[in-house]
Amino acid sequence: MQNTNQSPKIVQYLQILGEDYTRLFLSDIGLKYVVKFHRVKHYRKREVVNEFIAGKLAALLNLPVAPVHVISLSPELCSKVPQIKGSRMQGNVHLAIPYNEKAQPFKQIEDKIRSFSIKNQQQLARMIAFDFWIVNMDRSRTNLLISCITENEISIQMIDHGKCFPGDYLWDKETLKLTPEHRYNMPIYKWALSHIPNENELYESAHEIKLLEENIIKEILDDIPKEWEVTKVEKEALLSFLMNQQHDLEEYMSSFLSYHKYV
């Protein structure tokens, strides 16, 4: 079994996957990976940065995410990848995430699974708290994967965290000073809330995030590849933002619950 902390060796391009910005590749031991490219378009400048940070933070919290890996692609392999229209691949340091072939987006099977039990149900409140911490603006019905465990039991997996933090794809030290805007009305949150038996789970999840120490978060930010062009000042600004968000998270959960009581 491959060590999930070890970056895969990517050896073969397979196909375009879903939206035009991701590609599917094969590793040297036969595992498939979704690869997201650094600065594939200017307006998506921070996408892989955000995916990297969110993935590492989520893993620290034992949330249901696949591990994220920084990888290098050889010029020869890059030459075989169809270019995205109106863009160009910059550099050879990108992000790879294990591809879950057995899972389906929530959107594709939501009607079928409404009465199903959720094996990792406790992760629903933790997902909401995490999204509000990093200001994830895109927990759409395609960004939650569903795996069927039995005929009437499922598990969830969180994916696609490229659009987070104030300024999302284009955040900088100035946008991080802005008051965060959260999306209370995402259908996924309404569905998740219907499966959370006690609202205290949201506050407990917020408290768990609050316990993450500053030095641990800083280590993740310091590990961002230099090729992804995040300056020291920007890392400091993001660290300050995340620490401030920790303190406000329980209040965000109160606002979230109030919103859903009146809609």
SEMARZA-742761 format. One record per residue (C-alpha): x, y, z; residue in three letters; residue number from 1. Coordinates in steps of 0.05 Angstrom, whole numbers. Example, Ala and Ser with C-alpha at 12.3 -4.5 7.8 and 13.67 -1.06 7.14 Angstrom:
% residues 2
       px       py       pz   seti   tidren
      246      -90      156    ALA        1
      273      -21      143    SER        2
END
This chain:
% residues 263
       px       py       pz   seti   tidren
        0        0        0    MET        1
       26       69      -18    GLN        2
       42      117       39    ASN        3
      -11      172       34    THR        4
       40      223       57    ASN        5
       87      206       -1    GLN        6
       78      245      -65    SER        7
       61      200     -124    PRO        8
      104      192     -185    LYS        9
       60      212     -244    ILE       10
       77      175     -308    VAL       11
       18      179     -356    GLN       12
      -35      229     -378    TYR       13
     -104      197     -384    LEU       14
     -159      248     -399    GLN       15
     -195      313     -385    ILE       16
     -237      304     -323    LEU       17
     -302      342     -311    GLY       18
     -290      416     -319    GLU       19
     -236      439     -366    ASP       20
     -186      457     -312    TYR       21
     -170      387     -285    THR       22
     -135      327     -316    ARG       23
     -132      254     -297    LEU       24
      -65      220     -293    PHE       25
      -36      152     -275    LEU       26
       19      140     -224    SER       27
       76       90     -230    ASP       28
       38       40     -185    ILE       29
      -27       45     -224    GLY       30
      -66       94     -181    LEU       31
     -105      150     -214    LYS       32
      -97      223     -193    TYR       33
     -134      287     -208    VAL       34
      -82      340     -224    VAL       35
      -96      415     -217    LYS       36
      -47      462     -249    PHE       37
      -16      524     -219    HIS       38
      -41      589     -250    ARG       39
      -75      554     -308    VAL       40
     -111      620     -319    LYS       41
      -94      687     -288    HIS       42
     -161      694     -253    TYR       43
     -150      627     -219    ARG       44
      -82      648     -192    LYS       45
      -92      620     -121    ARG       46
     -132      557     -138    GLU       47
      -79      505     -123    VAL       48
      -54      546      -64    VAL       49
     -123      544      -33    ASN       50
     -131      470      -48    GLU       51
      -65      456      -15    PHE       52
      -79      496       48    ILE       53
     -151      471       56    ALA       54
     -130      399       44    GLY       55
      -75      402       96    LYS       56
     -119      437      147    LEU       57
     -176      388      135    ALA       58
     -129      329      144    ALA       59
     -105      357      211    LEU       60
     -178      357      233    LEU       61
     -190      286      206    ASN       62
     -243      311      159    LEU       63
     -265      266      101    PRO       64
     -217      291       47    VAL       65
     -167      257        2    ALA       66
      -93      275       15    PRO       67
      -63      330      -27    VAL       68
        5      322      -59    HIS       69
       53      371      -90    VAL       70
       81      340     -153    ILE       71
      129      355     -209    SER       72
      112      338     -281    LEU       73
      167      329     -331    SER       74
      168      374     -394    PRO       75
      158      311     -436    GLU       76
       95      292     -398    LEU       77
       69      363     -398    CYS       78
       76      365     -474    SER       79
       25      308     -479    LYS       80
      -28      345     -439    VAL       81
      -80      383     -481    PRO       82
      -75      456     -465    GLN       83
     -134      492     -435    ILE       84
     -163      542     -484    LYS       85
     -139      613     -472    GLY       86
      -86      592     -421    SER       87
      -18      563     -414    ARG       88
       12      516     -363    MET       89
       61      552     -318    GLN       90
      118      515     -285    GLY       91
      122      442     -269    ASN       92
       99      442     -196    VAL       93
       26      425     -189    HIS       94
      -24      391     -143    LEU       95
      -47      318     -145    ALA       96
     -106      288     -108    ILE       97
     -125      213     -108    PRO       98
     -184      200     -155    TYR       99
     -244      166     -122    ASN      100
     -273      124     -178    GLU      101
     -328       93     -135    LYS      102
     -358      158     -111    ALA      103
     -411      202     -144    GLN      104
     -427      276     -136    PRO      105
     -485      289      -88    PHE      106
     -521      324     -145    LYS      107
     -526      260     -186    GLN      108
     -558      217     -133    ILE      109
     -589      264      -82    GLU      110
     -660      239      -94    ASP      111
     -640      167      -86    LYS      112
     -603      176      -20    ILE      113
     -651      220       19    ARG      114
     -672      165       67    SER      115
     -603      132       71    PHE      116
     -563      132      136    SER      117
     -494      165      135    ILE      118
     -437      125      163    LYS      119
     -394      186      178    ASN      120
     -453      230      198    GLN      121
     -412      266      251    GLN      122
     -372      297      194    GLN      123
     -431      339      170    LEU      124
     -426      390      225    ALA      125
     -351      390      221    ARG      126
     -355      403      145    MET      127
     -400      464      157    ILE      128
     -355      493      211    ALA      129
     -293      482      168    PHE      130
     -325      515      107    ASP      131
     -343      576      149    PHE      132
     -272      579      178    TRP      133
     -238      581      110    ILE      134
     -297      619       78    VAL      135
     -308      565       26    ASN      136
     -354      595      -26    MET      137
     -366      532      -67    ASP      138
     -395      475      -27    ARG      139
     -441      461      -86    SER      140
     -478      395      -97    ARG      141
     -420      373     -142    THR      142
     -368      386      -89    ASN      143
     -390      333      -41    LEU      144
     -378      261      -62    LEU      145
     -422      204      -40    ILE      146
     -398      132      -33    SER      147
     -449       77      -24    CYS      148
     -428       30       32    ILE      149
     -489      -15       31    THR      150
     -558      -13       -2    GLU      151
     -581       41       47    ASN      152
     -517       70       77    GLU      153
     -470      123       49    ILE      154
     -408      162       68    SER      155
     -387      232       47    ILE      156
     -322      261       20    GLN      157
     -307      335       13    MET      158
     -274      359      -51    ILE      159
     -256      423      -88    ASP      160
     -233      478      -40    HIS      161
     -202      524      -92    GLY      162
     -251      580      -80    LYS      163
     -240      601       -8    CYS      164
     -215      659       34    PHE      165
     -238      731       20    PRO      166
     -218      743      -52    GLY      167
     -221      668      -67    ASP      168
     -179      655     -131    TYR      169
     -146      723     -125    LEU      170
     -138      736      -51    TRP      171
      -82      780      -25    ASP      172
      -65      815       39    LYS      173
     -116      869       25    GLU      174
     -176      824        9    THR      175
     -161      785       73    LEU      176
     -178      847      112    LYS      177
     -249      847       85    LEU      178
     -307      822      126    THR      179
     -319      750      105    PRO      180
     -383      735       68    GLU      181
     -411      666       80    HIS      182
     -461      628       37    ARG      183
     -514      605       86    TYR      184
     -562      582       32    ASN      185
     -523      526       -2    MET      186
     -569      465      -13    PRO      187
     -515      420       15    ILE      188
     -518      456       82    TYR      189
     -594      449       85    LYS      190
     -587      375       71    TRP      191
     -531      367      122    ALA      192
     -569      404      175    LEU      193
     -628      356      167    SER      194
     -581      300      187    HIS      195
     -550      335      247    ILE      196
     -590      313      308    PRO      197
     -563      364      357    ASN      198
     -542      435      339    GLU      199
     -488      430      393    ASN      200
     -449      389      342    GLU      201
     -436      453      303    LEU      202
     -409      489      365    TYR      203
     -367      429      383    GLU      204
     -338      428      313    SER      205
     -323      503      317    ALA      206
     -288      492      384    HIS      207
     -246      436      355    GLU      208
     -222      482      300    ILE      209
     -207      536      351    LYS      210
     -160      488      386    LEU      211
     -113      484      326    LEU      212
      -50      518      347    GLU      213
      -21      577      309    GLU      214
       47      545      299    ASN      215
       16      483      266    ILE      216
      -23      527      217    ILE      217
       40      567      203    LYS      218
       78      504      185    GLU      219
       26      488      131    ILE      220
       32      558      102    LEU      221
      108      554      104    ASP      222
      104      490       63    ASP      223
       70      524        4    ILE      224
      117      514      -55    PRO      225
      156      577      -73    LYS      226
      136      566     -146    GLU      227
       65      584     -127    TRP      228
       86      655     -112    GLU      229
       57      668      -43    VAL      230
      100      720       -8    THR      231
      120      720       65    LYS      232
       75      780       78    VAL      233
       16      744       46    GLU      234
       28      682       88    LYS      235
       29      725      150    GLU      236
      -36      759      129    ALA      237
      -69      692      117    LEU      238
      -46      664      183    LEU      239
      -74      725      219    SER      240
     -140      717      181    PHE      241
     -146      643      200    LEU      242
     -132      658      274    MET      243
     -184      713      275    ASN      244
     -234      666      242    GLN      245
     -222      615      297    GLN      246
     -246      665      349    HIS      247
     -308      684      309    ASP      248
     -328      614      288    LEU      249
     -378      599      343    GLU      250
     -413      664      327    GLU      251
     -416      644      254    TYR      252
     -449      578      275    MET      253
     -502      617      313    SER      254
     -516      660      252    SER      255
     -520      598      209    PHE      256
     -570      565      254    LEU      257
     -612      628      260    SER      258
     -614      634      184    TYR      259
     -640      563      175    HIS      260
     -693      571      229    LYS      261
     -726      627      189    TYR      262
     -722      601      117    VAL      263
END
